[in-house]
Amino acid sequence: MTQHNTYNLSQQTVEFGYNSLSLEDVVAIAKGATAKLNQTGEYRAYIQKGAQFIDSLLKEEGVVYGVTTGYGDSCTVTVGLDLVHELPLHLTRFHGCGMGEILSPMQARAVMACRLSSLAVGKSGVSYELLARIETLLNLNITPVIPEEGSVGASGDLTPLSYLAAVLIGERDVIYQGERCPTGDVYKELNIVPLKLRPKEGLALMNGTAVMTALACLAFDRAQYMARLASRITAMASLTLKGNSNHFDEILFAAKPHPGQNQIAAWIREDLNHHIHPRNSDRLQDRYSIRCAPHVIGVLQDALPFMRQFIETELNSANDNPIVDGEGEHILHGGHFYGGHIAFVMDAMKNAVANIADLIDRQMALVMDQKFNNGLPANLSGAQGKRKAINHGFKAVQIGVSAWTAEALKNTMPASVFSRSTECHNQDKVSMGTISARDCMRVLQLTEQVAAAALLAMSQGIRLRIAQEELVPSSITPSLGKTLAQVEADFELLTEDRPLEQTLRSTVDKIQNGYWEVCS
């Protein structure tokens, strides 16, 4: 499994132009890698052909959609040649109505990478200068301030992407050196001349799936890590509960050969050092949240390959409209801005991830309850003697876990089925891909909070088993021992009640940065 982010990504370079990008490339750019646009004369000429073809059509025929016409339902409105240069400005400006929270600089960098990737395919009719400007902004770490709400996912992410287009022409705000500043002020400080958008460049920048695809790349990275982390937490929960490692036996899982499910079982089996096959188990069966953990986590693990295919195909596509074939000299009108594939992946991913939150929530319920935890103190409190009466251990944390899980499950309603006709019934069937991607990011955040609580709780439970002389430290596998040591470095045994908010927040941050060494 790919490690989440434990190294300095700023030392990486991601190349754009002719080559395909992986979703890891987008994650790398998001986290600070350098962007490098193909600078060969051959590639420059290839890109310029599209822009030159638009110019020639204007001279020869005088009619090009989005250049001499209005947009969408307004395509029948003719724009005079004396106003053509103003049309891209109006497109960026009337879409400046985004609402909601602002995308983080990391998310905004991912958006820029996805838009650059799509435009670099060379089917959008834009100039090389435009691509180079996005490269420059990435490498100077100047990111547009992008509100997350306002896209229906077809014609792509028009409103959020208008904020990238506006920054290229020197308008609206950016994040630079950690501060929100007017774009014009930053350009003046750095002697950057705002771009003057050529015909169709405003449309090419905005009419695409870059926002939903960027979020999907980041979501995939986090979901992939969560599958491995949930496997580690399950092994810790089994150890805490004195569970039955036979449930993860290799022969058992060979009988149901879903590869992802078998990978999860193998990770748990290795963490529990289960290598001897039982002839006839004398152990009772553990509850489903332990016994069936590979079957729950395995759904996500098995879905990741098709999710990757959908995301990376979208990432490396020309997804605006119309498509400009500069070499063959064709203008092709279609619907490549439609984000249905990303919407489907995000709806599926949030379902699978929320099920992991629910699984871990149930594991937490078992270890907290004296009726089910096989001899551990109630609420995993480490208090002794008379102090037991006033100490409550993880009681409130479990309530929080229940709340986070409930909210994650609530957000699993598929957004892609909520298409709404809009824009005078021109956009009468839309993907809602960006809403689904935002939902998925929220579900991931909530699930990471659940996982953070479980890491602390299972670490507490294992230490209590050791204190009760029911577990010998030397019997713990090196993989589990490493995770326990990492948790214990920041989390003192909970013997007296204390606020855990900051510890939980720190643990969530570490999950999101791949701190926990959960790779075998």
ChimeraX attribute file (.defattr): number of C-alpha atoms within 10 A of each C-alpha:
attribute: neighborCount
match mode: 1-to-1
recipient: residues
	/A:1	9
	/A:2	10
	/A:3	16
	/A:4	20
	/A:5	17
	/A:6	12
	/A:7	11
	/A:8	11
	/A:9	16
	/A:10	14
	/A:11	10
	/A:12	15
	/A:13	15
	/A:14	17
	/A:15	16
	/A:16	22
	/A:17	22
	/A:18	14
	/A:19	12
	/A:20	18
	/A:21	19
	/A:22	18
	/A:23	25
	/A:24	17
	/A:25	21
	/A:26	27
	/A:27	26
	/A:28	26
	/A:29	27
	/A:30	26
	/A:31	18
	/A:32	20
	/A:33	21
	/A:34	22
	/A:35	23
	/A:36	16
	/A:37	22
	/A:38	18
	/A:39	12
	/A:40	10
	/A:41	8
	/A:42	9
	/A:43	16
	/A:44	17
	/A:45	13
	/A:46	19
	/A:47	25
	/A:48	18
	/A:49	23
	/A:50	27
	/A:51	24
	/A:52	17
	/A:53	20
	/A:54	26
	/A:55	16
	/A:56	13
	/A:57	15
	/A:58	17
	/A:59	11
	/A:60	9
	/A:61	8
	/A:62	14
	/A:63	17
	/A:64	20
	/A:65	20
	/A:66	25
	/A:67	28
	/A:68	24
	/A:69	18
	/A:70	17
	/A:71	15
	/A:72	15
	/A:73	12
	/A:74	13
	/A:75	15
	/A:76	12
	/A:77	12
	/A:78	15
	/A:79	19
	/A:80	13
	/A:81	14
	/A:82	8
	/A:83	11
	/A:84	18
	/A:85	17
	/A:86	16
	/A:87	23
	/A:88	24
	/A:89	18
	/A:90	12
	/A:91	21
	/A:92	25
	/A:93	17
	/A:94	10
	/A:95	17
	/A:96	20
	/A:97	13
	/A:98	19
	/A:99	13
	/A:100	10
	/A:101	10
	/A:102	16
	/A:103	20
	/A:104	17
	/A:105	21
	/A:106	18
	/A:107	23
	/A:108	25
	/A:109	28
	/A:110	31
	/A:111	30
	/A:112	25
	/A:113	30
	/A:114	30
	/A:115	30
	/A:116	25
	/A:117	27
	/A:118	26
	/A:119	29
	/A:120	28
	/A:121	19
	/A:122	28
	/A:123	27
	/A:124	27
	/A:125	28
	/A:126	28
	/A:127	24
	/A:128	23
	/A:129	14
	/A:130	20
	/A:131	20
	/A:132	17
	/A:133	16
	/A:134	23
	/A:135	20
	/A:136	17
	/A:137	19
	/A:138	23
	/A:139	18
	/A:140	13
	/A:141	19
	/A:142	23
	/A:143	30
	/A:144	34
	/A:145	23
	/A:146	29
	/A:147	20
	/A:148	21
	/A:149	19
	/A:150	18
	/A:151	23
	/A:152	27
	/A:153	32
	/A:154	25
	/A:155	26
	/A:156	30
	/A:157	29
	/A:158	27
	/A:159	28
	/A:160	30
	/A:161	31
	/A:162	27
	/A:163	27
	/A:164	28
	/A:165	27
	/A:166	25
	/A:167	25
	/A:168	24
	/A:169	18
	/A:170	22
	/A:171	20
	/A:172	20
	/A:173	22
	/A:174	26
	/A:175	20
	/A:176	18
	/A:177	11
	/A:178	10
	/A:179	8
	/A:180	14
	/A:181	16
	/A:182	18
	/A:183	24
	/A:184	19
	/A:185	15
	/A:186	18
	/A:187	17
	/A:188	12
	/A:189	8
	/A:190	10
	/A:191	9
	/A:192	15
	/A:193	12
	/A:194	17
	/A:195	15
	/A:196	16
	/A:197	22
	/A:198	20
	/A:199	24
	/A:200	25
	/A:201	23
	/A:202	27
	/A:203	28
	/A:204	25
	/A:205	30
	/A:206	28
	/A:207	27
	/A:208	32
	/A:209	34
	/A:210	33
	/A:211	31
	/A:212	28
	/A:213	32
	/A:214	28
	/A:215	27
	/A:216	32
	/A:217	29
	/A:218	21
	/A:219	24
	/A:220	24
	/A:221	21
	/A:222	21
	/A:223	24
	/A:224	18
	/A:225	22
	/A:226	27
	/A:227	23
	/A:228	22
	/A:229	22
	/A:230	26
	/A:231	26
	/A:232	27
	/A:233	26
	/A:234	28
	/A:235	25
	/A:236	27
	/A:237	27
	/A:238	23
	/A:239	22
	/A:240	25
	/A:241	23
	/A:242	17
	/A:243	22
	/A:244	19
	/A:245	22
	/A:246	21
	/A:247	20
	/A:248	25
	/A:249	19
	/A:250	17
	/A:251	11
	/A:252	14
	/A:253	19
	/A:254	11
	/A:255	9
	/A:256	11
	/A:257	11
	/A:258	15
	/A:259	15
	/A:260	21
	/A:261	21
	/A:262	24
	/A:263	20
	/A:264	25
	/A:265	27
	/A:266	19
	/A:267	22
	/A:268	28
	/A:269	21
	/A:270	18
	/A:271	25
	/A:272	26
	/A:273	15
	/A:274	17
	/A:275	13
	/A:276	10
	/A:277	12
	/A:278	10
	/A:279	6
	/A:280	6
	/A:281	10
	/A:282	8
	/A:283	10
	/A:284	8
	/A:285	13
	/A:286	17
	/A:287	14
	/A:288	13
	/A:289	23
	/A:290	25
	/A:291	20
	/A:292	16
	/A:293	25
	/A:294	27
	/A:295	20
	/A:296	22
	/A:297	27
	/A:298	24
	/A:299	22
	/A:300	25
	/A:301	24
	/A:302	17
	/A:303	15
	/A:304	19
	/A:305	12
	/A:306	11
	/A:307	22
	/A:308	18
	/A:309	15
	/A:310	18
	/A:311	23
	/A:312	21
	/A:313	17
	/A:314	24
	/A:315	28
	/A:316	22
	/A:317	21
	/A:318	25
	/A:319	28
	/A:320	28
	/A:321	26
	/A:322	25
	/A:323	21
	/A:324	25
	/A:325	19
	/A:326	21
	/A:327	14
	/A:328	10
	/A:329	15
	/A:330	15
	/A:331	21
	/A:332	12
	/A:333	12
	/A:334	12
	/A:335	17
	/A:336	21
	/A:337	25
	/A:338	26
	/A:339	28
	/A:340	19
	/A:341	19
	/A:342	31
	/A:343	26
	/A:344	21
	/A:345	26
	/A:346	33
	/A:347	24
	/A:348	19
	/A:349	28
	/A:350	30
	/A:351	22
	/A:352	23
	/A:353	29
	/A:354	25
	/A:355	21
	/A:356	30
	/A:357	29
	/A:358	22
	/A:359	23
	/A:360	27
	/A:361	26
	/A:362	19
	/A:363	24
	/A:364	26
	/A:365	20
	/A:366	21
	/A:367	26
	/A:368	24
	/A:369	17
	/A:370	15
	/A:371	11
	/A:372	13
	/A:373	23
	/A:374	14
	/A:375	15
	/A:376	22
	/A:377	19
	/A:378	18
	/A:379	24
	/A:380	24
	/A:381	24
	/A:382	24
	/A:383	19
	/A:384	12
	/A:385	6
	/A:386	8
	/A:387	12
	/A:388	16
	/A:389	9
	/A:390	10
	/A:391	19
	/A:392	20
	/A:393	24
	/A:394	23
	/A:395	16
	/A:396	13
	/A:397	21
	/A:398	20
	/A:399	13
	/A:400	16
	/A:401	26
	/A:402	19
	/A:403	14
	/A:404	23
	/A:405	26
	/A:406	16
	/A:407	16
	/A:408	27
	/A:409	20
	/A:410	13
	/A:411	20
	/A:412	22
	/A:413	15
	/A:414	19
	/A:415	21
	/A:416	24
	/A:417	13
	/A:418	13
	/A:419	16
	/A:420	14
	/A:421	13
	/A:422	12
	/A:423	11
	/A:424	10
	/A:425	11
	/A:426	12
	/A:427	17
	/A:428	12
	/A:429	17
	/A:430	23
	/A:431	27
	/A:432	28
	/A:433	34
	/A:434	33
	/A:435	23
	/A:436	31
	/A:437	29
	/A:438	22
	/A:439	22
	/A:440	29
	/A:441	22
	/A:442	17
	/A:443	28
	/A:444	25
	/A:445	18
	/A:446	24
	/A:447	31
	/A:448	27
	/A:449	23
	/A:450	29
	/A:451	26
	/A:452	24
	/A:453	26
	/A:454	26
	/A:455	25
	/A:456	25
	/A:457	28
	/A:458	27
	/A:459	25
	/A:460	26
	/A:461	27
	/A:462	25
	/A:463	20
	/A:464	20
	/A:465	19
	/A:466	14
	/A:467	12
	/A:468	12
	/A:469	10
	/A:470	13
	/A:471	17
	/A:472	11
	/A:473	13
	/A:474	8
	/A:475	10
	/A:476	18
	/A:477	13
	/A:478	15
	/A:479	18
	/A:480	22
	/A:481	15
	/A:482	15
	/A:483	20
	/A:484	22
	/A:485	12
	/A:486	15
	/A:487	19
	/A:488	15
	/A:489	9
	/A:490	12
	/A:491	17
	/A:492	10
	/A:493	17
	/A:494	19
	/A:495	17
	/A:496	15
	/A:497	14
	/A:498	10
	/A:499	9
	/A:500	16
	/A:501	10
	/A:502	9
	/A:503	15
	/A:504	21
	/A:505	14
	/A:506	14
	/A:507	24
	/A:508	22
	/A:509	15
	/A:510	16
	/A:511	22
	/A:512	19
	/A:513	16
	/A:514	21
	/A:515	17
	/A:516	22
	/A:517	18
	/A:518	22
	/A:519	13
	/A:520	10
